[in-house]
């Protein structure tokens, strides 16, 4: 597999979009779930989380997890996470927000800002982003407008509310934490293959809304396999649900008959997030 060529095909729209998640696929820049509304304090915990845009990773670190490993089938997710990590470490708060389009979406991925911190990316991430900027003729907004990135500016309020690091004090705290992390542990895999690749136990796992795209029976079997890698009293936050009425919500609600399962409302001041909830599996 040629990651650069496949990404170019996505950028130039030469590849037909599939309904399934692929190894090289459109990636998120920010979460679309309210992590602030349900992620607990993770002091001294070992955590496994979906990679996605990295927001579960960064918020877990802010919630005092001592170790966070990532998994994702999408290689582009890894490159976004490395880009954000370098941005946290080497940009100030306002410059970070400018680069990632929080102040002006038309300045997203500004090439002049990219040059300020790109030298701090690892070789793999540098090669990837340099290639994309070359394709885009150094027009960062063109990268954002392509199918490489899932557009997010239509739910900017949710992005800001969902991430603790958009408070400048927490941003500076995260900067210090990341300065002591030399590399990110990233398992490139589909969720169903993940249990066969794990080599240690965790206190918490965060699967986001992956189950939404899975067959219920297969997903529950995968969940059981993952539970073998939980420490005593460990939890798997296995389903983030965005509304009250859905086939998935009805299915997950039936699981509450077992003492292993629980559901929690996601707290938020935003009306758009107030009916969100997260389902959990606990290793009693």
Residue frames relative to the residue before (quaternion, step in Angstrom):
aa qw qx qy qz dx dy dz
X 1.0000 0.0000 0.0000 0.0000 0.00 0.00 0.00
X 0.2121 -0.7653 0.5978 0.1087 3.56 -0.88 0.98
X 0.3365 -0.7877 0.4821 0.1842 3.57 -0.21 1.32
X 0.6724 0.5039 -0.3043 0.4488 3.58 0.92 -0.89
X 0.6716 0.4947 -0.3028 0.4611 3.57 0.90 -0.90
X 0.6546 0.5053 -0.3151 0.4658 3.58 0.95 -0.85
X 0.6406 0.5112 -0.3205 0.4750 3.59 1.05 -0.75
X 0.6235 0.5289 -0.3338 0.4691 3.57 1.04 -0.74
X 0.6416 0.5214 -0.3252 0.4591 3.59 0.99 -0.78
X 0.6317 0.5020 -0.3262 0.4925 3.57 1.10 -0.68
X 0.6583 0.5286 -0.3045 0.4411 3.58 0.91 -0.98
X 0.7603 0.3679 -0.1899 0.5006 3.57 0.91 -0.92
X 0.4356 -0.7327 0.4193 0.3124 3.57 1.37 0.14
X 0.3519 0.7338 -0.5026 0.2918 3.58 1.06 0.74
X 0.7007 0.4247 -0.2665 0.5077 3.57 1.22 -0.35
X 0.4243 -0.6980 0.5179 0.2541 3.55 -0.91 0.93
X 0.4554 -0.7071 0.4787 0.2520 3.55 -0.82 1.04
X 0.2513 -0.7690 0.5743 0.1254 3.55 -0.87 1.01
X 0.5117 -0.6288 0.4846 0.3286 3.57 -1.22 0.41
X 0.6470 0.4996 -0.3112 0.4848 3.57 1.26 -0.32
X 0.5130 -0.6109 0.4952 0.3440 3.55 -1.21 0.48
X 0.1436 -0.8107 0.5665 0.0358 3.54 -0.94 0.94
X 0.6808 -0.5058 0.3448 0.4023 3.55 -1.30 0.27
X 0.7407 0.1468 -0.1212 0.6443 3.57 1.19 -0.55
X 0.2129 0.8000 -0.5100 0.2337 3.55 -0.25 1.26
X 0.6778 -0.4412 0.3836 0.4459 3.55 -1.31 0.24
X 0.1335 -0.8143 0.5641 0.0298 3.57 -0.88 0.97
X 0.4833 -0.6496 0.5091 0.2920 3.53 -1.27 0.48
X 0.3474 -0.7144 0.5673 0.2173 3.54 -1.20 0.62
X 0.7753 0.0542 -0.0288 0.6286 3.56 1.19 -0.65
X 0.6112 -0.5703 0.4114 0.3633 3.55 -1.22 0.52
X 0.2328 -0.7397 0.6039 0.1845 3.54 -1.25 0.44
X 0.6119 0.4713 -0.3849 0.5052 3.56 1.18 0.61
X 0.4965 -0.6823 0.4556 0.2836 3.56 -1.10 0.69
X 0.1860 -0.8226 0.5318 0.0772 3.57 0.21 1.31
X 0.6213 0.5623 -0.3370 0.4291 3.58 1.00 -0.80
X 0.6856 0.5383 -0.2748 0.4058 3.54 1.12 -0.69
X 0.8215 0.2006 -0.1255 0.5188 3.60 1.18 -0.14
X 0.5722 0.5967 -0.4143 0.3805 3.64 1.07 -0.41
X 0.3131 -0.7800 0.5142 0.1708 3.61 -0.65 1.10
X 0.6450 -0.4337 0.4156 0.4724 3.53 -1.32 -0.14
X 0.1658 -0.8190 0.5477 0.0422 3.56 -0.79 1.06
X 0.1304 0.8499 -0.5014 0.0964 3.54 1.20 0.59
X 0.8632 0.0353 -0.0991 0.4938 3.54 -0.88 1.15
X 0.5084 0.6709 -0.4135 0.3469 3.59 1.23 0.20
X 0.3357 -0.6677 0.6242 0.2277 3.48 -1.36 0.49
X 0.1018 -0.8417 0.5294 -0.0292 3.56 -0.62 1.20
X 0.1240 -0.7320 0.6637 0.0906 3.52 -1.21 0.71
X 0.0798 0.8204 -0.5600 0.0839 3.57 -0.77 0.97
X 0.6051 -0.5181 0.4520 0.4013 3.52 -1.29 0.41
X 0.4911 -0.6668 0.4729 0.3010 3.57 -1.06 0.74
X 0.1255 0.8315 -0.5407 0.0250 3.55 0.67 -1.20
X 0.8018 -0.2325 0.1886 0.5172 3.60 -0.72 -1.05
X 0.5976 -0.5924 0.3501 0.4117 3.59 1.28 -0.02
X 0.5026 0.6945 -0.4243 0.2918 3.59 1.19 -0.23
X 0.5963 0.5258 -0.3739 0.4776 3.61 1.08 -0.53
X 0.6364 0.5412 -0.3087 0.4547 3.57 1.03 -0.85
X 0.7186 0.4518 -0.2627 0.4588 3.58 0.72 -1.06
X 0.6764 0.4776 -0.3005 0.4734 3.60 0.98 -0.78
X 0.6020 0.5426 -0.3625 0.4602 3.60 1.09 -0.59
X 0.6390 0.5119 -0.3223 0.4751 3.58 1.01 -0.77
X 0.6574 0.4950 -0.3086 0.4770 3.59 1.00 -0.79
X 0.6839 0.4417 -0.2740 0.5120 3.57 1.21 -0.53
X 0.6156 -0.6573 0.2806 0.3320 3.53 1.28 0.74
X 0.2932 0.7268 -0.5582 0.2724 3.60 1.10 0.54
X 0.3701 -0.7508 0.4991 0.2240 3.59 -0.90 0.84
X 0.7838 0.0806 -0.0470 0.6140 3.59 1.27 -0.37
X 0.0046 0.7966 -0.6035 0.0339 3.57 -0.90 0.96
X 0.1025 -0.7779 0.6194 0.0283 3.57 -0.73 1.15
X 0.2540 -0.7847 0.5541 0.1127 3.56 -1.11 0.74
X 0.0433 -0.7583 0.6461 0.0745 3.52 -1.30 0.40
X 0.1958 0.7555 -0.6159 0.1077 3.55 -1.19 0.56
X 0.4690 -0.6673 0.4974 0.2955 3.57 -1.09 0.63
X 0.6929 0.5110 -0.2567 0.4392 3.57 1.16 -0.70
X 0.3872 -0.7352 0.5116 0.2187 3.59 -0.61 1.12
X 0.6121 0.5662 -0.3657 0.4135 3.60 1.00 -0.72
X 0.5628 0.5944 -0.3818 0.4291 3.60 1.12 -0.61
X 0.6480 0.5263 -0.3216 0.4469 3.56 0.93 -0.88
X 0.6838 0.4894 -0.2964 0.4528 3.58 0.91 -0.87
X 0.6165 0.5230 -0.3420 0.4789 3.59 1.11 -0.61
X 0.6498 0.5179 -0.3174 0.4570 3.57 0.97 -0.85
X 0.6553 0.4919 -0.3168 0.4777 3.59 0.96 -0.80
X 0.6297 0.5283 -0.3357 0.4601 3.59 1.03 -0.74
X 0.6791 0.4765 -0.2924 0.4758 3.59 0.91 -0.88
X 0.6193 0.5462 -0.3448 0.4465 3.59 0.99 -0.79
X 0.6741 0.4730 -0.2959 0.4842 3.60 0.89 -0.91
X 0.6247 0.5421 -0.3368 0.4500 3.58 1.06 -0.72
X 0.6388 0.5116 -0.3208 0.4767 3.57 0.97 -0.83
X 0.7141 0.4902 -0.2654 0.4235 3.56 0.85 -0.98
X 0.8455 0.2593 -0.0681 0.4618 3.58 0.82 -0.99
X 0.6726 0.4209 -0.3199 0.5178 3.62 1.23 0.09
X 0.4553 -0.6309 0.5282 0.3401 3.56 -1.17 0.42
X 0.7431 -0.4509 0.2591 0.4211 3.54 -1.27 0.36
X 0.7071 0.4651 -0.2824 0.4517 3.59 0.74 -1.00
X 0.6564 0.5046 -0.3178 0.4621 3.59 0.96 -0.81
X 0.5987 0.5468 -0.3455 0.4725 3.58 1.10 -0.72
X 0.6897 0.4834 -0.2841 0.4583 3.58 0.85 -0.97
X 0.6178 0.5234 -0.3434 0.4758 3.59 1.08 -0.66
X 0.6849 0.5094 -0.2951 0.4293 3.58 0.79 -1.03
X 0.7621 0.3581 -0.2014 0.5004 3.57 0.95 -0.82
X 0.6234 -0.6483 0.2997 0.3183 3.55 1.21 0.60
X 0.4133 0.7381 -0.4589 0.2718 3.59 1.19 0.27
X 0.7144 0.4113 -0.2524 0.5067 3.60 1.12 -0.57
X 0.7853 -0.0337 0.0770 0.6134 3.56 0.96 -0.89
X 0.3757 -0.7696 0.4685 0.2170 3.56 -0.33 1.25
X 0.6282 0.5557 -0.3395 0.4258 3.59 1.12 -0.53
X 0.6833 0.4453 -0.2905 0.5004 3.59 1.25 -0.21
X 0.3540 0.7523 -0.4911 0.2600 3.56 1.26 0.18
X 0.8343 0.1007 -0.1338 0.5252 3.58 -1.01 0.93
X 0.1013 0.8269 -0.5403 0.1180 3.57 1.11 0.75
X 0.4527 -0.7361 0.4334 0.2556 3.56 -0.63 1.15
X 0.6261 0.5384 -0.3490 0.4432 3.61 0.98 -0.73
X 0.6554 0.4819 -0.3102 0.4918 3.58 1.03 -0.76
X 0.6014 0.5664 -0.3512 0.4407 3.58 0.99 -0.80
X 0.6619 0.5164 -0.3082 0.4475 3.58 0.93 -0.83
X 0.5912 0.5940 -0.3628 0.4074 3.59 1.17 -0.53
X 0.8364 0.1911 -0.0701 0.5089 3.59 0.98 -0.78
X 0.4388 0.7241 -0.4516 0.2813 3.61 1.23 -0.09
X 0.6017 0.5816 -0.3636 0.4093 3.59 1.10 -0.57
X 0.6575 0.5091 -0.3089 0.4616 3.58 1.26 -0.31
X 0.4946 0.6227 -0.4424 0.4145 3.59 1.29 0.09
X 0.5216 -0.5966 0.4768 0.3803 3.58 -1.16 0.37
X 0.7241 -0.4692 0.2754 0.4238 3.59 -1.23 0.35
X 0.6619 0.5245 -0.3118 0.4354 3.57 0.93 -0.90
X 0.6910 0.4654 -0.2734 0.4808 3.57 0.90 -0.95
X 0.6158 0.5453 -0.3463 0.4512 3.60 1.04 -0.73
X 0.6586 0.5071 -0.3058 0.4643 3.57 0.90 -0.94
X 0.6596 0.5220 -0.3133 0.4409 3.57 0.96 -0.85
X 0.7339 0.4265 -0.2532 0.4641 3.58 0.70 -1.06
X 0.5989 0.5426 -0.3646 0.4626 3.60 1.04 -0.62
X 0.6392 0.5277 -0.3180 0.4603 3.57 1.02 -0.81
X 0.6701 0.4935 -0.3069 0.4618 3.59 0.93 -0.87
X 0.6489 0.5069 -0.3249 0.4653 3.58 0.97 -0.81
X 0.6161 0.5302 -0.3470 0.4679 3.58 1.07 -0.67
X 0.6388 0.5203 -0.3210 0.4671 3.58 0.96 -0.85
X 0.7413 0.4178 -0.2060 0.4833 3.55 0.98 -0.93
X 0.3826 -0.7333 0.4674 0.3121 3.59 1.33 0.01
X 0.6609 -0.5610 0.2563 0.4275 3.50 1.07 1.03
X 0.4959 0.6130 -0.4531 0.4159 3.58 1.18 0.48
X 0.3107 -0.8100 0.4700 0.1630 3.53 -0.04 1.32
X 0.6297 0.5526 -0.3439 0.4241 3.56 0.97 -0.77
X 0.6003 0.5631 -0.3571 0.4416 3.59 1.14 -0.57
X 0.6021 0.5334 -0.3566 0.4753 3.60 1.12 -0.61
X 0.6702 0.5042 -0.2935 0.4587 3.56 0.91 -0.94
X 0.7023 0.4730 -0.2658 0.4609 3.58 0.96 -0.84
X 0.5798 0.5710 -0.3838 0.4364 3.59 1.23 -0.25
X 0.6334 -0.5309 0.3949 0.4012 3.58 -1.30 -0.02
X 0.4083 0.6954 -0.4839 0.3400 3.59 1.26 0.19
X 0.7936 0.2220 -0.0748 0.5615 3.57 0.99 -0.94
X 0.3826 -0.6865 0.5686 0.2431 3.56 -1.02 0.82
X 0.4403 -0.7159 0.4729 0.2645 3.59 -0.59 1.13
X 0.1324 -0.8272 0.5449 0.0342 3.56 -0.95 0.87
X 0.5204 0.7021 -0.4129 0.2565 3.63 1.12 -0.45
X 0.5784 0.5835 -0.3858 0.4197 3.61 1.22 -0.28
X 0.7657 0.2304 -0.1893 0.5699 3.64 1.22 -0.17
X 0.0829 0.8532 -0.5063 0.0942 3.53 0.99 0.97
X 0.6096 0.5577 -0.3632 0.4307 3.62 1.04 -0.69
X 0.6556 0.5064 -0.3084 0.4676 3.57 0.98 -0.83
X 0.6120 0.5533 -0.3443 0.4481 3.59 1.03 -0.79
X 0.6981 0.4771 -0.2740 0.4581 3.57 0.83 -0.98
X 0.6956 0.4796 -0.2745 0.4591 3.58 0.99 -0.83
X 0.6797 0.5489 -0.2838 0.3951 3.57 1.08 -0.69
X 0.7635 0.3669 -0.1694 0.5037 3.56 1.17 -0.56
X 0.4390 -0.7167 0.4807 0.2503 3.55 -0.67 1.11
X 0.6475 0.5737 -0.3282 0.3794 3.59 1.03 -0.73
X 0.5718 0.5716 -0.4041 0.4278 3.61 1.21 0.01
X 0.5316 0.4777 -0.4453 0.5393 3.53 1.30 0.40
X 0.5093 -0.7078 0.3816 0.3067 3.57 -0.56 1.14
X 0.6075 0.5563 -0.3564 0.4410 3.59 1.05 -0.67
X 0.6815 0.4687 -0.2775 0.4888 3.57 0.99 -0.86
X 0.5743 0.5758 -0.3627 0.4551 3.57 1.14 -0.64
X 0.6894 0.4695 -0.2780 0.4764 3.58 0.89 -0.93
X 0.6073 0.5404 -0.3443 0.4696 3.58 1.11 -0.67
X 0.6691 0.4965 -0.2958 0.4672 3.57 0.93 -0.91
X 0.5894 0.5767 -0.3547 0.4407 3.57 1.06 -0.72
X 0.6789 0.4836 -0.2816 0.4754 3.58 0.95 -0.89
X 0.6382 0.5292 -0.3290 0.4520 3.57 0.99 -0.82
X 0.7018 0.4827 -0.2702 0.4488 3.58 0.85 -1.01
X 0.5651 0.6080 -0.3839 0.4044 3.59 1.15 -0.52
X 0.7164 0.4230 -0.2371 0.5017 3.58 1.22 -0.50
X 0.6276 0.4875 -0.3393 0.5033 3.58 1.30 0.20
X 0.2701 -0.8145 0.4953 0.1353 3.56 -0.33 1.24
X 0.8082 0.0045 0.0289 0.5881 3.58 1.04 -0.72
X 0.4109 -0.6951 0.5410 0.2354 3.54 -1.32 0.36
X 0.3490 -0.7154 0.5661 0.2143 3.56 -0.93 0.91
X 0.0529 0.8183 -0.5594 0.1213 3.56 -0.38 1.29
X 0.1532 -0.7767 0.6076 0.0640 3.57 -0.68 1.16
X 0.2214 -0.7856 0.5649 0.1210 3.57 -0.57 1.12
X 0.3739 0.7268 -0.4863 0.3091 3.56 -0.23 1.27
X 0.5198 -0.5644 0.5402 0.3456 3.49 -1.38 0.30
X 0.6368 -0.5606 0.3697 0.3788 3.59 -1.11 0.67
X 0.6878 0.5047 -0.2999 0.4269 3.60 0.95 -0.79
X 0.6771 0.4519 -0.2888 0.5040 3.57 1.22 -0.39
X 0.4648 0.7306 -0.4145 0.2799 3.57 1.25 -0.40
X 0.6701 0.5162 -0.3417 0.4095 3.67 0.77 -0.86
X 0.6672 0.5084 -0.3063 0.4501 3.60 1.12 -0.55
X 0.6961 0.4741 -0.2562 0.4744 3.58 1.28 -0.24
X 0.5524 0.6285 -0.3931 0.3812 3.57 1.22 -0.29
X 0.1706 -0.8088 0.5601 0.0551 3.54 -1.05 0.84
X 0.7706 0.2246 -0.1533 0.5764 3.58 1.27 0.09
X 0.5130 -0.6384 0.4819 0.3115 3.56 -1.32 0.21
X 0.2216 -0.7711 0.5881 0.1023 3.54 -1.30 0.53
X 0.4757 -0.6555 0.5092 0.2911 3.54 -1.28 0.44
X 0.7974 0.0459 -0.0053 0.6016 3.57 1.10 -0.72
X 0.0862 -0.7582 0.6434 0.0607 3.54 -1.19 0.69
X 0.1339 -0.7822 0.6057 0.0577 3.56 -1.04 0.83
X 0.1143 -0.8377 0.5340 0.0101 3.56 -0.46 1.26
X 0.3927 -0.7414 0.4682 0.2772 3.60 1.30 0.11
X 0.7128 -0.4254 0.3151 0.4600 3.61 -0.88 -0.89
X 0.1876 0.8203 -0.5189 0.1502 3.57 1.17 0.59
X 0.6340 0.5726 -0.3288 0.4025 3.58 0.98 -0.84
X 0.5364 0.6376 -0.3945 0.3874 3.57 1.21 -0.48
X 0.7496 0.3882 -0.1866 0.5026 3.54 1.13 -0.75
X 0.6208 0.5512 -0.3222 0.4549 3.55 1.32 0.16
X 0.5440 -0.5448 0.5125 0.3802 3.53 -1.28 0.36
X 0.5539 -0.6589 0.3924 0.3241 3.60 -0.79 1.01
X 0.6836 0.4977 -0.2916 0.4472 3.57 0.83 -0.98
X 0.6748 0.4858 -0.2933 0.4719 3.57 0.89 -0.94
X 0.6585 0.5208 -0.3144 0.4430 3.57 0.94 -0.87
X 0.6661 0.4942 -0.3148 0.4615 3.60 0.94 -0.80
X 0.6102 0.5269 -0.3517 0.4758 3.59 1.10 -0.59
X 0.6366 0.5129 -0.3175 0.4804 3.57 1.03 -0.80
X 0.6302 0.5398 -0.3295 0.4506 3.57 0.99 -0.83
X 0.6474 0.5145 -0.3153 0.4655 3.58 0.96 -0.82
X 0.6483 0.5090 -0.3142 0.4711 3.57 1.00 -0.80
X 0.6531 0.5098 -0.3125 0.4647 3.57 0.99 -0.82
X 0.6159 0.5811 -0.3493 0.4012 3.58 1.02 -0.76
X 0.5698 0.5924 -0.3779 0.4262 3.60 1.20 -0.42
X 0.7074 0.4228 -0.2460 0.5102 3.57 1.27 -0.39
X 0.4778 0.6269 -0.4569 0.4122 3.55 1.19 0.65
X 0.4394 -0.6393 0.5591 0.2928 3.53 -1.13 0.67
X 0.6894 -0.4405 0.3531 0.4538 3.58 -1.29 0.22
X 0.8286 0.1238 -0.1590 0.5223 3.57 -0.94 1.03
X 0.3828 0.7306 -0.4848 0.2909 3.58 1.19 0.36
X 0.2353 -0.7758 0.5735 0.1178 3.58 -1.26 0.46
X 0.1750 -0.7278 0.6491 0.1355 3.51 -1.27 0.59
X 0.2089 -0.7384 0.6307 0.1154 3.57 -0.69 1.12
X 0.0385 -0.9070 0.4188 -0.0242 3.51 0.36 1.33
X 0.8193 0.1310 -0.0774 0.5528 3.61 1.14 -0.27
X 0.1179 -0.7517 0.6466 0.0543 3.54 -0.78 1.08
X 0.1023 -0.8140 0.5718 -0.0001 3.56 -0.61 1.22
X 0.3554 -0.7931 0.4699 0.1550 3.56 -0.77 1.09
X 0.8127 0.1193 -0.0727 0.5657 3.60 1.16 -0.25
X 0.6279 -0.5850 0.3740 0.3516 3.55 -1.26 0.36
X 0.7652 0.3324 -0.1727 0.5236 3.57 1.05 -0.69
X 0.3911 0.6721 -0.5569 0.2917 3.54 -0.47 1.23
X 0.6223 -0.5412 0.4105 0.3890 3.55 -1.20 0.52
X 0.6558 0.5177 -0.3130 0.4515 3.57 0.98 -0.84
X 0.6464 0.5291 -0.3239 0.4441 3.57 0.93 -0.87
X 0.6507 0.5110 -0.3112 0.4676 3.58 0.98 -0.85
X 0.6563 0.5115 -0.3077 0.4615 3.58 0.98 -0.87
X 0.6895 0.4763 -0.2886 0.4631 3.59 0.83 -0.98
X 0.6199 0.5609 -0.3571 0.4166 3.59 1.01 -0.71
X 0.6081 0.5592 -0.3489 0.4425 3.59 1.11 -0.62
X 0.6003 0.5855 -0.3545 0.4137 3.58 1.15 -0.56
X 0.5597 0.6437 -0.3785 0.3593 3.58 1.19 -0.49
X 0.4891 0.6498 -0.4349 0.3864 3.58 1.26 -0.10
X 0.6727 0.4421 -0.2778 0.5242 3.55 1.26 -0.46
X 0.5239 -0.6571 0.4482 0.3047 3.58 -1.03 0.79
X 0.5705 0.6069 -0.3805 0.4018 3.58 1.25 -0.26
X 0.7482 0.4026 -0.1993 0.4882 3.57 1.18 -0.56
X 0.0123 0.7781 -0.6273 0.0297 3.53 -1.16 0.68
X 0.2120 -0.7533 0.6070 0.1386 3.56 -1.30 0.31
X 0.1013 -0.7923 0.6012 0.0242 3.54 -1.07 0.76
X 0.4270 -0.6724 0.5398 0.2723 3.55 -1.02 0.83
X 0.3825 -0.7123 0.5418 0.2300 3.56 -1.07 0.73
X 0.3231 -0.7742 0.5141 0.1783 3.57 -0.54 1.16
X 0.1974 0.7674 -0.5894 0.1572 3.55 -0.97 0.89
X 0.4209 -0.6808 0.5399 0.2606 3.55 -1.17 0.66
X 0.5956 0.5696 -0.3596 0.4376 3.58 1.25 -0.28
X 0.4861 -0.6757 0.4712 0.2918 3.58 -0.82 0.97
X 0.6457 0.5573 -0.3182 0.4139 3.57 1.05 -0.77
X 0.7401 0.3947 -0.2164 0.4996 3.60 1.24 -0.38
X 0.5085 0.7171 -0.3934 0.2693 3.58 1.21 -0.22
X 0.7023 0.4094 -0.2923 0.5038 3.60 1.16 -0.24
X 0.4253 0.6924 -0.4719 0.3420 3.58 1.24 0.34
X 0.0154 0.7933 -0.6086 -0.0027 3.56 -1.17 0.53
X 0.2474 -0.7584 0.5867 0.1392 3.53 -1.26 0.44
X 0.2677 -0.7578 0.5796 0.1347 3.56 -1.00 0.93
X 0.1426 -0.8139 0.5628 0.0206 3.54 -0.99 0.92
X 0.2135 -0.7083 0.6555 0.1520 3.51 -1.29 0.58
X 0.1173 -0.8010 0.5855 0.0426 3.58 -0.85 0.98
X 0.3318 -0.7144 0.5807 0.2057 3.53 -1.02 0.84
X 0.1903 -0.8295 0.5191 0.0791 3.56 0.00 1.33
